[in-house]
């Protein structure tokens, strides 16, 4: 399980027809080298480094090392599930590695509408980086948050990192539509209150009510200021795999 500090925001969607899945850019919000540099700068700011030290329990000792090869993480798009968009994923965050002795963490950075990058979360462990190591050059790392399943997306195909199964994006869309199509925001499932917050045993993300169901996952990380992240370190720690 991973210790995690995070605030998530709901993404509302509509349902329209989907014209196709081919294309060189299968995701929304693709990260450029310039974006990566800005994400690194935000994650390695002195106040963030100090917060990472507290998070990893090394306050007062040698400062942790924040920086290295960052990893863009895309999450399954509800618009893709509904057939509204051919883009399979949306940028969730760029993970920047942090280490302190034998402890590791991932500093999550997000891009605001203005293009600025800020820290939104700190999570213990190196999950993103281990999964990125399984992704071939040129492929993108995608997470299906409902099941905490990770994939490599290349052009119009998607491969499960757990099983090695390869599918076309069109087939994957049919699969996820069958799994989650009746659990979208605005659905009867949503209106019943079941989709308002959740906790998946695989992700460890706790709902506002502490429930244990796994409806359509909340997508998108709400941008937090560094001061808010610092304040959150005094609260109870959560963990996820």
JOJO-V212780 format. One record per backbone hydrogen bond with DSSP energy under -0.5 kcal/mol. CO is the residue of the C=O (numbers start at 1). NH is the residue of the N-H. E is the energy in kcal/mol with one decimal. If there is no record, write none. Layout:
CO;NH;E + CO;NH;E
//
This chain:
3;124;-2.9 + 4;238;-1.1 + 5;122;-0.7 + 7;222;-1.5 + 10;12;-0.5 + 14;16;-0.5 + 24;26;-0.6 + 26;88;-1.9 + 26;89;-0.8 + 28;91;-1.3 + 32;36;-2.3 + 33;37;-2.0 + 34;38;-2.0 + 35;39;-2.6 + 36;40;-2.5 + 37;41;-2.1 + 38;42;-2.3 + 39;43;-2.4 + 40;44;-1.9 + 42;45;-0.9 + 45;49;-2.6 + 46;50;-2.2 + 47;51;-1.7 + 48;52;-2.8 + 49;53;-2.1 + 50;54;-1.8 + 51;55;-2.7 + 52;56;-2.4 + 53;58;-3.2 + 53;59;-0.5 + 54;57;-1.0 + 58;61;-2.4 + 64;66;-0.6 + 65;67;-0.5 + 65;99;-2.4 + 68;70;-0.7 + 71;95;-3.1 + 72;74;-0.5 + 73;92;-2.8 + 73;93;-1.5 + 74;143;-2.7 + 75;90;-2.3 + 77;81;-1.9 + 78;82;-2.3 + 79;83;-0.7 + 79;84;-2.4 + 79;85;-1.6 + 80;83;-0.6 + 86;88;-0.7 + 88;77;-2.5 + 89;28;-2.7 + 90;75;-2.7 + 93;73;-3.1 + 93;95;-0.6 + 94;109;-2.2 + 95;71;-2.5 + 96;107;-3.0 + 97;67;-2.8 + 98;105;-2.4 + 99;65;-2.8 + 100;103;-2.1 + 103;100;-2.4 + 104;125;-2.7 + 105;98;-2.1 + 106;108;-0.7 + 106;123;-2.6 + 107;96;-2.2 + 107;109;-0.5 + 108;120;-2.7 + 108;121;-1.3 + 109;94;-2.6 + 110;112;-0.5 + 110;118;-2.1 + 112;115;-2.2 + 116;112;-3.2 + 118;110;-2.6 + 121;108;-2.6 + 122;5;-1.2 + 123;106;-3.4 + 126;130;-2.4 + 127;131;-2.3 + 128;132;-2.3 + 129;133;-1.4 + 131;134;-1.5 + 132;135;-1.4 + 136;139;-2.1 + 140;142;-0.6 + 140;153;-2.6 + 141;74;-2.4 + 142;151;-3.0 + 143;76;-2.2 + 143;145;-0.9 + 144;147;-1.4 + 144;148;-1.2 + 144;149;-1.6 + 149;144;-3.4 + 150;161;-2.6 + 150;162;-0.5 + 151;142;-2.6 + 151;153;-0.5 + 152;154;-0.5 + 152;159;-2.5 + 153;140;-2.3 + 154;157;-2.1 + 156;169;-2.5 + 157;154;-2.2 + 158;167;-2.7 + 159;152;-2.5 + 160;164;-1.9 + 165;160;-2.5 + 167;158;-2.8 + 168;172;-2.3 + 169;173;-2.5 + 170;174;-1.6 + 171;175;-2.0 + 172;176;-2.8 + 173;177;-2.3 + 174;178;-1.8 + 175;179;-1.7 + 176;180;-2.9 + 177;181;-2.0 + 180;183;-2.2 + 181;184;-0.5 + 182;189;-0.6 + 183;216;-0.5 + 184;187;-2.4 + 187;191;-3.0 + 188;192;-1.6 + 189;194;-1.2 + 189;195;-0.6 + 190;193;-2.0 + 193;196;-1.0 + 200;203;-0.7 + 200;204;-3.4 + 202;241;-0.7 + 204;206;-0.6 + 207;210;-1.0 + 211;207;-0.5 + 213;199;-1.0 + 220;9;-2.0 + 220;222;-0.5 + 225;229;-1.8 + 226;230;-2.5 + 227;231;-2.3 + 228;232;-1.9 + 229;233;-0.8 + 230;233;-1.0 + 231;234;-1.3 + 232;235;-1.8 + 238;4;-3.3
//
